[in-house]
Amino acid sequence: MSEKMPFKKSMVRLEEIVTLLERNEIELEEAIGLFEEGLQLVSSCDSQLKSFENKVEELLKTYQEEPENV
């Protein structure tokens, strides 16, 4: 997973992984691989959420400093 997936696509994939793991119908090796992929997606989503949060804070700060320009 070298490319960073868009947030929504990552969340959809996480839901797929959770569903597959909850069914408990896959081999242990595959389950471990899916679990690892899920952890990477969680980390990526967390990073993206923090980035989004920072952007919103910057926008609010800019708006509060210069409300007539928005």
VMD Tcl script that builds the backbone (N, CA, C; Angstrom):
set m [mol new atoms 210]
animate dup $m
set s [atomselect $m all]
$s set {name element resname resid chain x y z} {
  {N N MET 1 A 0.834 -1.174 0.000}
  {CA C MET 1 A 0.000 0.000 0.000}
  {C C MET 1 A 0.881 1.241 0.000}
  {N N SER 2 A 1.594 1.482 -1.083}
  {CA C SER 2 A 2.530 2.584 -1.150}
  {C C SER 2 A 1.827 3.915 -1.416}
  {N N GLU 3 A 0.708 3.902 -2.146}
  {CA C GLU 3 A -0.032 5.119 -2.418}
  {C C GLU 3 A -0.970 5.418 -1.265}
  {N N LYS 4 A -1.175 6.705 -1.015}
  {CA C LYS 4 A -2.110 7.104 0.020}
  {C C LYS 4 A -3.508 7.161 -0.580}
  {N N MET 5 A -4.404 6.350 -0.046}
  {CA C MET 5 A -5.788 6.309 -0.538}
  {C C MET 5 A -6.539 7.528 -0.033}
  {N N PRO 6 A -7.527 7.980 -0.812}
  {CA C PRO 6 A -8.404 9.039 -0.296}
  {C C PRO 6 A -9.102 8.541 0.972}
  {N N PHE 7 A -9.458 9.467 1.842}
  {CA C PHE 7 A -10.037 9.125 3.140}
  {C C PHE 7 A -11.260 8.209 2.999}
  {N N LYS 8 A -12.199 8.602 2.154}
  {CA C LYS 8 A -13.437 7.812 2.026}
  {C C LYS 8 A -13.147 6.391 1.544}
  {N N LYS 9 A -12.256 6.264 0.573}
  {CA C LYS 9 A -11.907 4.941 0.055}
  {C C LYS 9 A -11.235 4.093 1.151}
  {N N SER 10 A -10.412 4.726 1.963}
  {CA C SER 10 A -9.768 4.020 3.077}
  {C C SER 10 A -10.801 3.514 4.073}
  {N N MET 11 A -11.796 4.357 4.360}
  {CA C MET 11 A -12.831 3.953 5.310}
  {C C MET 11 A -13.663 2.791 4.763}
  {N N VAL 12 A -13.960 2.831 3.474}
  {CA C VAL 12 A -14.714 1.731 2.855}
  {C C VAL 12 A -13.909 0.438 2.955}
  {N N ARG 13 A -12.622 0.523 2.663}
  {CA C ARG 13 A -11.766 -0.668 2.746}
  {C C ARG 13 A -11.688 -1.174 4.184}
  {N N LEU 14 A -11.603 -0.276 5.146}
  {CA C LEU 14 A -11.588 -0.692 6.550}
  {C C LEU 14 A -12.867 -1.447 6.912}
  {N N GLU 15 A -13.993 -0.963 6.444}
  {CA C GLU 15 A -15.262 -1.646 6.700}
  {C C GLU 15 A -15.256 -3.049 6.095}
  {N N GLU 16 A -14.697 -3.174 4.885}
  {CA C GLU 16 A -14.595 -4.489 4.241}
  {C C GLU 16 A -13.737 -5.428 5.084}
  {N N ILE 17 A -12.610 -4.911 5.553}
  {CA C ILE 17 A -11.693 -5.732 6.354}
  {C C ILE 17 A -12.365 -6.186 7.641}
  {N N VAL 18 A -13.045 -5.262 8.316}
  {CA C VAL 18 A -13.734 -5.610 9.560}
  {C C VAL 18 A -14.768 -6.702 9.305}
  {N N THR 19 A -15.526 -6.558 8.238}
  {CA C THR 19 A -16.544 -7.553 7.900}
  {C C THR 19 A -15.910 -8.923 7.665}
  {N N LEU 20 A -14.826 -8.942 6.891}
  {CA C LEU 20 A -14.138 -10.217 6.628}
  {C C LEU 20 A -13.610 -10.845 7.916}
  {N N LEU 21 A -13.034 -10.036 8.785}
  {CA C LEU 21 A -12.482 -10.571 10.033}
  {C C LEU 21 A -13.590 -11.043 10.980}
  {N N GLU 22 A -14.704 -10.314 10.987}
  {CA C GLU 22 A -15.814 -10.699 11.872}
  {C C GLU 22 A -16.453 -12.018 11.449}
  {N N ARG 23 A -16.446 -12.300 10.166}
  {CA C ARG 23 A -17.038 -13.557 9.678}
  {C C ARG 23 A -16.243 -14.775 10.158}
  {N N ASN 24 A -14.965 -14.573 10.403}
  {CA C ASN 24 A -14.103 -15.647 10.912}
  {C C ASN 24 A -14.099 -16.862 9.983}
  {N N GLU 25 A -14.139 -16.598 8.664}
  {CA C GLU 25 A -14.163 -17.678 7.681}
  {C C GLU 25 A -12.893 -17.734 6.836}
  {N N ILE 26 A -11.884 -17.004 7.212}
  {CA C ILE 26 A -10.652 -16.964 6.424}
  {C C ILE 26 A -9.514 -17.614 7.193}
  {N N GLU 27 A -8.508 -17.998 6.454}
  {CA C GLU 27 A -7.337 -18.614 7.072}
  {C C GLU 27 A -6.602 -17.607 7.954}
  {N N LEU 28 A -5.916 -18.114 8.938}
  {CA C LEU 28 A -5.200 -17.273 9.890}
  {C C LEU 28 A -4.203 -16.346 9.193}
  {N N GLU 29 A -3.481 -16.864 8.229}
  {CA C GLU 29 A -2.478 -16.057 7.522}
  {C C GLU 29 A -3.127 -14.864 6.817}
  {N N GLU 30 A -4.277 -15.129 6.176}
  {CA C GLU 30 A -4.993 -14.050 5.495}
  {C C GLU 30 A -5.532 -13.046 6.510}
  {N N ALA 31 A -6.023 -13.547 7.639}
  {CA C ALA 31 A -6.546 -12.674 8.684}
  {C C ALA 31 A -5.447 -11.750 9.217}
  {N N ILE 32 A -4.254 -12.295 9.389}
  {CA C ILE 32 A -3.123 -11.482 9.868}
  {C C ILE 32 A -2.805 -10.398 8.837}
  {N N GLY 33 A -2.789 -10.766 7.565}
  {CA C GLY 33 A -2.526 -9.797 6.501}
  {C C GLY 33 A -3.579 -8.693 6.459}
  {N N LEU 34 A -4.846 -9.083 6.605}
  {CA C LEU 34 A -5.920 -8.092 6.618}
  {C C LEU 34 A -5.823 -7.190 7.842}
  {N N PHE 35 A -5.485 -7.783 8.972}
  {CA C PHE 35 A -5.324 -7.000 10.193}
  {C C PHE 35 A -4.212 -5.968 10.024}
  {N N GLU 36 A -3.110 -6.392 9.432}
  {CA C GLU 36 A -1.991 -5.478 9.194}
  {C C GLU 36 A -2.416 -4.350 8.236}
  {N N GLU 37 A -3.118 -4.706 7.170}
  {CA C GLU 37 A -3.605 -3.690 6.236}
  {C C GLU 37 A -4.537 -2.717 6.951}
  {N N GLY 38 A -5.386 -3.254 7.809}
  {CA C GLY 38 A -6.301 -2.405 8.574}
  {C C GLY 38 A -5.570 -1.427 9.468}
  {N N LEU 39 A -4.525 -1.891 10.122}
  {CA C LEU 39 A -3.740 -0.996 10.979}
  {C C LEU 39 A -3.093 0.118 10.168}
  {N N GLN 40 A -2.608 -0.214 8.972}
  {CA C GLN 40 A -2.010 0.809 8.109}
  {C C GLN 40 A -3.062 1.823 7.672}
  {N N LEU 41 A -4.253 1.343 7.352}
  {CA C LEU 41 A -5.330 2.247 6.951}
  {C C LEU 41 A -5.758 3.147 8.109}
  {N N VAL 42 A -5.836 2.594 9.308}
  {CA C VAL 42 A -6.189 3.392 10.482}
  {C C VAL 42 A -5.162 4.496 10.686}
  {N N SER 43 A -3.900 4.145 10.563}
  {CA C SER 43 A -2.835 5.135 10.717}
  {C C SER 43 A -2.949 6.232 9.656}
  {N N SER 44 A -3.199 5.839 8.422}
  {CA C SER 44 A -3.353 6.792 7.331}
  {C C SER 44 A -4.560 7.698 7.557}
  {N N CYS 45 A -5.686 7.126 7.952}
  {CA C CYS 45 A -6.893 7.911 8.206}
  {C C CYS 45 A -6.671 8.886 9.359}
  {N N ASP 46 A -5.999 8.428 10.394}
  {CA C ASP 46 A -5.711 9.288 11.539}
  {C C ASP 46 A -4.854 10.482 11.106}
  {N N SER 47 A -3.858 10.209 10.305}
  {CA C SER 47 A -2.985 11.265 9.799}
  {C C SER 47 A -3.773 12.262 8.948}
  {N N GLN 48 A -4.643 11.737 8.079}
  {CA C GLN 48 A -5.454 12.612 7.241}
  {C C GLN 48 A -6.424 13.449 8.071}
  {N N LEU 49 A -7.027 12.838 9.086}
  {CA C LEU 49 A -7.945 13.582 9.944}
  {C C LEU 49 A -7.229 14.716 10.670}
  {N N LYS 50 A -6.030 14.441 11.151}
  {CA C LYS 50 A -5.251 15.487 11.820}
  {C C LYS 50 A -4.916 16.609 10.849}
  {N N SER 51 A -4.602 16.245 9.621}
  {CA C SER 51 A -4.318 17.243 8.597}
  {C C SER 51 A -5.555 18.087 8.297}
  {N N PHE 52 A -6.710 17.432 8.190}
  {CA C PHE 52 A -7.961 18.151 7.947}
  {C C PHE 52 A -8.256 19.104 9.109}
  {N N GLU 53 A -8.042 18.598 10.319}
  {CA C GLU 53 A -8.290 19.410 11.507}
  {C C GLU 53 A -7.387 20.647 11.516}
  {N N ASN 54 A -6.121 20.458 11.188}
  {CA C ASN 54 A -5.191 21.583 11.139}
  {C C ASN 54 A -5.618 22.606 10.092}
  {N N LYS 55 A -6.080 22.122 8.955}
  {CA C LYS 55 A -6.524 23.013 7.884}
  {C C LYS 55 A -7.736 23.823 8.333}
  {N N VAL 56 A -8.689 23.181 9.000}
  {CA C VAL 56 A -9.873 23.879 9.496}
  {C C VAL 56 A -9.458 24.936 10.516}
  {N N GLU 57 A -8.538 24.592 11.408}
  {CA C GLU 57 A -8.058 25.556 12.399}
  {C C GLU 57 A -7.402 26.755 11.726}
  {N N GLU 58 A -6.598 26.490 10.683}
  {CA C GLU 58 A -5.963 27.583 9.937}
  {C C GLU 58 A -7.015 28.477 9.284}
  {N N LEU 59 A -8.027 27.857 8.672}
  {CA C LEU 59 A -9.082 28.626 8.022}
  {C C LEU 59 A -9.850 29.478 9.026}
  {N N LEU 60 A -10.166 28.900 10.185}
  {CA C LEU 60 A -10.881 29.652 11.216}
  {C C LEU 60 A -10.036 30.808 11.728}
  {N N LYS 61 A -8.767 30.549 11.933}
  {CA C LYS 61 A -7.861 31.594 12.406}
  {C C LYS 61 A -7.786 32.728 11.383}
  {N N THR 62 A -7.647 32.376 10.112}
  {CA C THR 62 A -7.603 33.381 9.045}
  {C C THR 62 A -8.904 34.167 9.008}
  {N N TYR 63 A -10.014 33.482 9.138}
  {CA C TYR 63 A -11.313 34.147 9.104}
  {C C TYR 63 A -11.459 35.097 10.286}
  {N N GLN 64 A -11.032 34.672 11.462}
  {CA C GLN 64 A -11.149 35.506 12.645}
  {C C GLN 64 A -10.260 36.736 12.565}
  {N N GLU 65 A -9.130 36.612 11.899}
  {CA C GLU 65 A -8.205 37.733 11.747}
  {C C GLU 65 A -8.684 38.705 10.682}
  {N N GLU 66 A -9.313 38.194 9.618}
  {CA C GLU 66 A -9.731 39.027 8.489}
  {C C GLU 66 A -11.133 38.648 8.026}
  {N N PRO 67 A -12.166 38.888 8.829}
  {CA C PRO 67 A -13.512 38.445 8.445}
  {C C PRO 67 A -14.079 39.132 7.217}
  {N N GLU 68 A -13.621 40.332 6.908}
  {CA C GLU 68 A -14.148 41.040 5.737}
  {C C GLU 68 A -13.665 40.450 4.417}
  {N N ASN 69 A -12.609 39.649 4.434}
  {CA C ASN 69 A -12.071 39.072 3.203}
  {C C ASN 69 A -12.718 37.761 2.805}
  {N N VAL 70 A -13.581 37.221 3.635}
  {CA C VAL 70 A -14.193 35.932 3.330}
  {C C VAL 70 A -15.596 36.132 2.868}
}
mol reanalyze $m
mol bondsrecalc $m
mol representation Tube
mol addrep $m
